[in-house]
Amino acid sequence: MSARETPAGSGRAKAAGPLRIAAYLGLLLLGAVVGAAGSLVQGGWFPGGLLLALLASAGLFLGSARAVGTQLAVLASGAGWLVTVLWLSGGRPEGDGVFSAGIGPIIYIIGGMTLAVMCATMARSTQPGGTSTRLDR
């Protein structure tokens, strides 16, 4: 057995390959794009824009979990989303900012973070080679 192989049931995860690392970086960038677009849309067409922005965020987080199959994928897209939204929520010295005053931006930020946590902690559907996530007794 080589150094890269792990015996079955050892609990050690495989090392991430270059394709998976590229997927995580792509999800980080996609999270930043969805966060910036949602920041602009949520205030433009209230309350429809807020719902659209939250649906887009939920689609990003759930899609990244399903596409890559790891919770780290949701973390990558969520990190890109969160950093972008927090950066845009801070105003400039001139007083300009992307977010307006009101309840909409607060719902967008807290709702988006809640959606990311929900998608990251969802139960997985099946184990490889098994029929369910529950272990037999």
N, C-alpha and C positions, 0 to 999 in steps of 0.2 A: 504494500500500500504506500503510495507516495505521500509527500508532506501536504499536498493540497487536498487530498481525499480525507473524508472523515467517516468513521464507521457509522452505520445506521443507529440512530437513537443516542448519539453522543451529545446532542444538544447544541453543537456548534454550527453556526450558519456558514454557508459558502461565501467566499469572498465575492464582492460585487465586481462584475466584469465591466469593460469599457462601455458596452451598450447600455447597461443599467445606469451607470454613472451619467452618461449622456442623457438618458431619460429623466433622471432627477434634475439635472441642470435645465433641461427643457421645461420641466414642470415648474421649476423656480421662476423661469422667465415668463411662462404662461400665467402663473399666479400673479406676477407683477402687472401683466397686461390686463387681466380680468379685474384686479383691484383698482387700477387707474381708470378703466372704463366704467366700472361700477361707481366709483367716486364721482365721476362726472354725471352719470345718468341718474343717480339716486336723488339728486337735488333738482334736476331739470324738470322731471315730470312727476312730482310728488302726488299721490302715493304710488302710482303705477311704476315709476322709475325705481323706487325703492324695492318693490317686489321683484321687478326684472333684475336688478342688481343682485339681490339675495338668491334668486333662482340661478343666475349665472354662476355665482360663487358655489352654490350647492352642487351644480352640475360639474364644476371644475374639481371639487374635492371628491365627490363620489366617482367621477370618471377617472381620476388619477388613481384612486384605490382599486378600481376594477381593472384598469389597463395594466398597471404594473404588478398589482397583487400584493403590495406591502403597505404597511402603515407609514413607512418612511416616505412613500410617494405623496401621501396626504400632508406629511410634515413639510416636504419640499414645496409643494404648491401653496400650502398655508403660510409658510415663511415668506415666500415672495409676495403673496397677497397682503400679509400683515405689515411687512416693512414698507411697502408702497403706500398703503392706506395711512399708516401713521406718519410717513414722511409728508404726504399730501395734506394731512389734517393740521400740520403746523403752518402757521401763517408766515408771511414774509415781513420784513421790517416795515415795509410801506403799508401794511395792513391788509394786503390782498391774501386771499386763500381760496382753496377749492371748496371747502365745506362752508355752508352757511350756518347761522345760528338756528337752533331748533332741535326737535326730537328726531328728525330723519337721519342725520349723520350718526347720532348716538345709536339708534336702532341698527343702522348699517354696520357699524364697527362691532358692536356686541353680538349682533346676529350672525355676522360672518365668522367671528371667532368661535361662536357656539356651534355653527355648522361644521367648521373644520374639526373641532373636538369630537362631535358626534360621528363624523365620517371616519375619523382615525380610530375610534374605539368600537366600531361596529364589529359584530361577530363575523368570522369568516364562514363561508358556506360549507366547504368540504375540505378535508385533508387530502394530500396526495396519496392515492392508492386506497382511500377509504370511502365510506359512504356518508359519513356524517362527522361533525366535530366532537360529538360525545364519545368518550372512550367506553369500550365494552367492559363489563364487570366480570 
